[in-house]
Amino acid sequence: MKLITKENLSQFVDYYHGFHDSHITALNYNIAAAKIECLIDVYWSGEPTITSSGVYETNKTKVRIIFNEIEQCNNKAMFAWDYINNSFIDYVNIKNKEFICFADDQKNPLVYIVCESMEYEELNS
């Protein structure tokens, strides 16, 4: 698993295009360990290409994210048709302590997680 840091955060968000058009397929809570596992079907990753027929090749993949040492979490009912338009992932300060925040939308998130660290990996299909 790769750790998200201040140094690679921008690169991570850019590579996955802010998870635009992607779907959260699972949220698994481990309350005793203060962890949440999130699975996302990613629609855009890397550099999209255009095929000879004029269709975008978006490099679909699945990403597993582990949120460690949860500080805050809120999620609303999600449905199969809910998708991420543009996620919010950034460092935030709460009570004079820095955390990383993930939300599937900045203004009206269905999923909002604030934690001490965030790791990810791509899962082979």
C-alpha positions in Angstrom: 0.0 0.0 0.0 1.2 3.5 -0.7 0.8 6.3 1.8 -0.7 9.6 0.8 1.5 12.5 2.0 1.5 16.2 1.4 4.2 15.6 -1.1 2.3 13.2 -3.3 -1.3 14.3 -2.6 -1.6 16.5 -5.7 -0.1 13.8 -7.9 -2.6 11.2 -6.5 -5.6 13.5 -7.1 -4.4 14.3 -10.6 -3.7 10.7 -11.6 -7.2 9.6 -10.6 -8.8 12.8 -12.0 -10.4 13.6 -8.6 -12.3 10.3 -8.9 -14.5 12.0 -11.5 -17.4 9.6 -12.7 -16.2 7.0 -10.2 -18.3 4.9 -7.8 -17.8 4.0 -4.2 -18.7 0.3 -4.1 -18.0 -0.6 -0.5 -17.2 1.0 2.9 -16.0 -1.4 5.5 -15.7 -0.2 9.1 -13.3 -1.7 11.7 -14.4 0.2 14.7 -12.0 -1.5 17.1 -9.0 -0.6 14.9 -10.4 2.9 14.0 -10.0 2.1 10.3 -12.3 2.3 7.2 -11.7 0.5 4.0 -13.2 2.1 0.9 -13.4 0.4 -2.6 -13.8 2.7 -5.6 -14.5 1.7 -9.2 -12.3 4.4 -10.9 -13.4 5.6 -14.3 -10.5 7.9 -15.1 -6.9 7.1 -14.3 -3.6 8.1 -15.8 -3.5 9.7 -19.2 -6.6 9.0 -21.2 -6.1 8.2 -24.9 -8.3 8.3 -27.9 -8.7 5.1 -29.9 -8.7 5.0 -33.7 -12.5 5.0 -33.6 -12.5 8.3 -31.6 -13.5 6.8 -28.2 -11.7 7.8 -25.0 -9.8 5.0 -23.3 -10.1 6.1 -19.6 -8.0 3.4 -18.0 -10.7 2.1 -15.6 -9.4 0.4 -12.4 -10.4 -0.4 -8.8 -8.7 1.4 -5.9 -8.7 0.3 -2.3 -8.2 3.1 0.2 -7.5 2.5 3.9 -8.3 5.4 6.3 -6.3 5.0 9.6 -7.0 6.5 13.0 -10.4 7.9 12.2 -11.1 11.3 13.7 -14.5 12.0 12.1 -16.7 10.1 9.7 -20.1 10.7 8.3 -21.9 9.0 5.5 -25.3 9.2 4.0 -27.3 6.6 2.1 -25.6 5.7 -1.1 -27.2 4.1 -4.1 -25.9 2.4 -7.2 -26.5 5.4 -9.3 -24.5 7.8 -7.0 -21.1 8.7 -8.5 -18.3 11.1 -7.6 -18.2 14.3 -9.6 -15.1 15.7 -8.1 -13.8 14.5 -4.7 -12.2 16.6 -2.0 -9.0 15.3 -0.6 -6.8 17.7 1.4 -5.2 18.3 4.8 -7.3 20.0 7.4 -6.8 21.3 10.9 -9.1 20.2 13.7 -8.4 21.3 17.3 -4.9 22.4 16.3 -4.1 18.9 14.9 -3.6 18.1 11.2 -5.5 15.4 9.5 -6.2 14.3 6.0 -9.8 14.6 4.7 -11.6 12.7 2.0 -15.1 13.6 0.8 -16.8 12.5 -2.4 -18.0 16.0 -2.9 -16.8 19.3 -1.3 -20.3 20.9 -0.9 -22.7 18.0 -0.2 -20.7 14.8 0.5 -22.3 11.4 0.9 -19.0 10.2 2.4 -16.8 12.3 4.6 -13.8 10.9 6.4 -11.1 12.7 8.4 -8.2 10.6 9.6 -4.5 10.6 10.5 -3.3 8.8 7.5 -4.6 7.4 4.2 -3.1 4.5 2.1 -4.1 3.2 -1.2 -3.5 0.4 -3.8 -4.9 -0.5 -7.1 -6.6 -3.9 -7.2 -6.1 -6.1 -10.3 -9.3 -6.9 -12.0 
